[in-house]
Structures are given as structure tokens and as C-alpha cells.
Amino acid sequence: MTAPIRVLLCDDQILVRTGLATIIDAQPDLEVAGECGDGQSGVDLAGRLRPDVVLMDIRMPVLDGIEATRLLAGAGVPHPVKVLVVTTFNLDKYVYEALRAGASGFLLKDAPPAQLLHGIRTVAMGASLLDPEVTRQLVGKYAARIRPAKGTPHDIPLTPRELEVLRLIATGLSNSEIAGTLVISQETVKTFVSRILAKLGLRDRVQVVIYAYRQGLVT
């Protein structure tokens, strides 16, 4: 039997943690590994418990969720933990900073339980996830702030089809939407995504978006 996905809850509101724990523990493939009410405790607990996914709020005492995420999953962290930010604050700056800090996903607390559970499973598998409501906001508003790197698309080690898929990822399309656009199966899209990540040495779809804008592949 496959071990359940272990989730650490980090939120300063007890009622929110209780609600999240109830939803998660009702799933046969998920379990709550621990919970805490501030970012520093989240960092400490994650170090001890080594959960598969941390559900992280943003505004918390002692240490906010952005800085806690940076300590858990940021650049240079030797053993990064997958962080899924779940917050009531649909503010562009929080989305952008959370992803820059190393978060693998971003969901709003008013998302339906099924979407939350899907998000946990998606992030645990190593993929990234953005709430559909904020994906295009993030891409649209902050793309201009990502300074293009030197070089041209000709320097990128991808096939024309892989470049096409990369551009569609960068516009915020899901695998199913990409499959519909290119008239191919979702399994084929998954294969392309895996190849793109491997060839470019990227961790997830969020990094693909940033890479695409830095390379000038999308504007």
C-alpha cells in the first residue's frame, strides 16, 4: 500500500487549520503530519517532520509565510520542501513573491475542497499549481518585470514542438488546454512537459513561465 501524502498545516487561524485538517484526514491518500500558527514554527516543524507538502498562509506572526517559504524552498536550500500557499489574499504582489520564494503553488482559501485536494496531490507529485483566478493576472502583470536574458530562442535546446508547448505553458494553459489547442492527447503533453523540464533543468511549470519571459519567447 502506498504511503499517504503527509501535509503540514501552517496558518494562524485555528478554525482554518481545523477545517483543512478535517478535509485532508478524510482522504485515504492524505494525512496531516502536524500543524502550527506561525511561520517560524512552520520552518522548525518542517525540519523535524519532513512533510511531503506544507500548506502555508501568508500573513502570520513571528515570521510571515513568504519568508518561511523562502527558508523551506528557496534558492540554495539543501533539502527543499514543497510549499503550497493557501491564503485569503488575492494580491498580485503576494502571488509573485510567494513563487519567487520557492512556492510550488498558490490557492485561495475560498477554493472548493476538491481543488485544494487536487492542489496538494499535484504539488506532492512535483508539479506546480496556480489558482486559475490568479494565473493570468500573474503572467500579465509581472511578465514585463522579468528582464530578458542575453541570447535568442535559437540558443534554446528544444525542438520546435517543445518550444510551442513551452509558450503555451507560459501563457497559463493547463495540460488539457494545451492538448486541445495542439489537438494531441494529454499524455503527449505530459511527455513534452517532462522533456522541457529535463532539457532546461527547471523544477516546475512556474519556472517554465519565468524562463519563457526571460528568453523573450513570450511577451
C-alpha positions as CSV (number, residue, x, y, z in Angstrom):
1,M,0.0,0.0,0.0
2,T,1.3,3.4,-0.9
3,A,2.2,5.7,2.0
4,P,-0.1,8.7,2.3
5,I,1.0,12.2,1.4
6,R,1.9,13.9,4.7
7,V,0.8,17.5,5.0
8,L,1.9,20.2,7.4
9,L,-0.6,23.0,8.1
10,C,0.8,26.4,8.8
11,D,-2.0,29.0,9.5
12,D,-2.5,31.4,12.4
13,Q,-6.3,30.8,12.5
14,I,-7.3,27.7,14.5
15,L,-10.6,27.4,12.7
16,V,-8.9,27.4,9.3
17,R,-6.5,24.7,10.4
18,T,-9.3,22.6,11.8
19,G,-11.3,22.9,8.6
20,L,-8.2,22.0,6.5
21,A,-7.3,19.1,8.7
22,T,-10.9,17.7,8.5
23,I,-10.8,17.8,4.7
24,I,-7.4,16.3,4.4
25,D,-7.7,13.5,7.0
26,A,-10.9,12.3,5.3
27,Q,-8.9,11.3,2.3
28,P,-7.3,7.8,2.3
29,D,-4.2,9.0,0.5
30,L,-3.5,12.1,2.6
31,E,-2.8,12.7,6.3
32,V,-2.0,15.7,8.5
33,A,1.6,15.4,9.7
34,G,1.4,18.4,12.0
35,E,0.1,22.0,12.4
36,C,1.3,25.4,13.7
37,G,0.2,29.0,13.9
38,D,3.3,31.0,12.7
39,G,5.9,30.8,10.0
40,Q,8.9,30.1,12.3
41,S,7.1,27.2,13.9
42,G,6.3,26.0,10.4
43,V,10.0,26.1,9.4
44,D,11.0,24.3,12.6
45,L,8.3,21.6,12.3
46,A,9.1,21.0,8.6
47,G,12.7,20.4,9.5
48,R,11.7,17.8,12.1
49,L,8.7,16.1,10.4
50,R,9.8,16.4,6.7
51,P,6.3,16.6,5.3
52,D,5.6,16.0,1.6
53,V,3.7,19.3,1.4
54,V,3.4,22.4,3.5
55,L,0.1,24.4,3.3
56,M,1.3,27.9,4.1
57,D,-0.6,31.0,4.9
58,I,0.9,34.4,4.1
59,R,0.1,36.8,6.9
60,M,1.2,35.2,10.2
61,P,3.0,36.3,13.4
62,V,6.7,35.8,14.2
63,L,7.6,35.0,10.5
64,D,5.3,35.6,7.6
65,G,4.5,32.9,5.0
66,I,6.7,34.4,2.3
67,E,9.9,34.3,4.4
68,A,9.0,30.9,5.8
69,T,8.6,29.6,2.2
70,R,12.0,31.1,1.3
71,L,13.6,29.2,4.2
72,L,11.9,26.0,3.2
73,A,12.0,26.0,-0.6
74,G,14.1,29.0,-1.7
75,A,17.2,29.0,-3.8
76,G,20.1,27.3,-2.1
77,V,18.1,25.3,0.4
78,P,19.8,21.9,0.5
79,H,16.7,19.9,1.1
80,P,13.7,21.9,-0.1
81,V,10.2,21.2,1.0
82,K,7.2,21.6,-1.4
83,V,5.1,24.5,-0.3
84,L,1.5,25.2,-1.4
85,V,0.5,28.7,-0.4
86,V,-3.2,28.9,0.6
87,T,-4.4,32.4,1.5
88,T,-7.4,34.8,1.5
89,F,-5.3,37.5,0.0
90,N,-5.6,37.5,-3.8
91,L,-3.0,40.3,-4.2
92,D,-0.6,40.1,-7.1
93,K,2.4,41.0,-5.0
94,Y,1.8,38.1,-2.7
95,V,1.4,35.6,-5.6
96,Y,4.6,36.9,-7.2
97,E,6.7,37.0,-4.0
98,A,5.4,33.5,-2.9
99,L,6.5,32.0,-6.2
100,R,9.8,33.8,-6.2
101,A,10.4,32.5,-2.6
102,G,10.1,28.9,-4.0
103,A,6.4,28.0,-3.5
104,S,5.2,25.3,-5.9
105,G,1.6,26.6,-5.9
106,F,-0.9,29.2,-4.9
107,L,-4.5,28.7,-4.0
108,L,-7.2,30.9,-2.5
109,K,-8.9,29.8,0.7
110,D,-12.3,30.0,-0.9
111,A,-11.3,27.4,-3.4
112,P,-13.6,24.3,-3.3
113,P,-12.3,21.3,-1.3
114,A,-11.8,19.3,-4.4
115,Q,-9.5,21.9,-5.8
116,L,-7.5,22.1,-2.6
117,L,-7.1,18.3,-2.6
118,H,-6.0,18.3,-6.2
119,G,-3.5,21.1,-5.4
120,I,-1.9,19.0,-2.6
121,R,-1.6,16.0,-4.8
122,T,-0.3,18.0,-7.7
123,V,2.4,19.7,-5.7
124,A,3.3,16.4,-3.9
125,M,4.0,14.9,-7.3
126,G,6.5,17.6,-8.1
127,A,4.3,19.7,-10.4
128,S,3.2,23.3,-9.8
129,L,-0.2,24.8,-9.5
130,L,-1.7,28.2,-9.6
131,D,-5.3,29.1,-8.8
132,P,-7.0,29.7,-12.2
133,E,-8.2,33.1,-11.0
134,V,-4.7,34.4,-10.4
135,T,-2.7,32.7,-13.1
136,R,-3.3,35.1,-15.9
137,Q,-3.1,38.1,-13.6
138,L,0.4,37.0,-12.5
139,V,1.6,36.4,-16.1
140,G,0.0,39.5,-17.4
141,K,1.1,42.0,-14.8
142,Y,4.6,40.8,-13.9
143,A,5.9,39.5,-17.2
144,A,7.2,42.9,-18.1
145,R,9.3,43.0,-14.9
146,I,11.2,39.9,-15.9
147,R,14.3,41.1,-17.7
148,P,15.1,39.1,-20.8
149,A,18.4,37.4,-20.7
150,K,21.1,37.6,-23.4
151,G,20.7,35.2,-26.2
152,T,17.9,34.3,-28.6
153,P,15.4,31.5,-28.9
154,H,17.8,29.8,-31.3
155,D,20.1,29.1,-28.3
156,I,17.4,27.1,-26.5
157,P,17.9,23.3,-26.8
158,L,14.3,22.5,-27.6
159,T,12.6,21.1,-30.7
160,P,10.0,23.4,-32.5
161,R,7.2,21.4,-30.9
162,E,8.7,21.6,-27.5
163,L,9.0,25.4,-27.9
164,E,5.4,25.6,-28.9
165,V,4.4,23.7,-25.7
166,L,6.6,25.9,-23.6
167,R,5.0,29.1,-25.0
168,L,1.5,27.7,-24.2
169,I,2.6,26.8,-20.6
170,A,3.9,30.3,-20.2
171,T,0.5,31.8,-21.1
172,G,-1.0,29.9,-18.2
173,L,-2.7,27.0,-20.1
174,S,-3.2,23.7,-18.3
175,N,-2.2,20.3,-19.9
176,S,-5.8,19.7,-21.0
177,E,-6.0,23.2,-22.6
178,I,-2.6,22.6,-24.4
179,A,-3.9,19.3,-25.6
180,G,-7.0,20.9,-27.0
181,T,-5.0,23.7,-28.7
182,L,-2.5,21.4,-30.4
183,V,-5.0,18.6,-31.0
184,I,-2.9,16.0,-29.1
185,S,-3.5,13.8,-26.1
186,Q,-2.9,14.9,-22.5
187,E,-0.4,12.1,-22.1
188,T,1.6,13.5,-25.1
189,V,1.5,16.9,-23.4
190,K,2.8,15.4,-20.2
191,T,5.7,13.9,-22.1
192,F,6.5,17.2,-23.7
193,V,6.4,19.0,-20.3
194,S,8.7,16.4,-18.8
195,R,11.2,16.8,-21.7
196,I,11.1,20.6,-21.4
197,L,11.8,20.5,-17.7
198,A,14.6,18.0,-18.1
199,K,16.3,19.7,-21.0
200,L,16.2,23.2,-19.4
201,G,16.9,22.0,-15.8
202,L,13.8,23.5,-14.5
203,R,11.8,22.4,-11.4
204,D,8.2,23.0,-12.4
205,R,5.8,25.0,-14.6
206,V,6.3,28.2,-12.6
207,Q,10.0,28.2,-13.5
208,V,9.0,27.5,-17.1
209,V,6.9,30.7,-17.2
210,I,9.8,32.7,-15.8
211,Y,12.2,31.1,-18.2
212,A,10.0,31.8,-21.2
213,Y,9.8,35.5,-20.4
214,R,13.5,35.8,-19.7
215,Q,14.2,34.3,-23.0
216,G,11.8,36.5,-24.8
217,L,9.7,33.6,-26.1
218,V,6.5,35.3,-24.9
219,T,5.7,38.9,-24.2
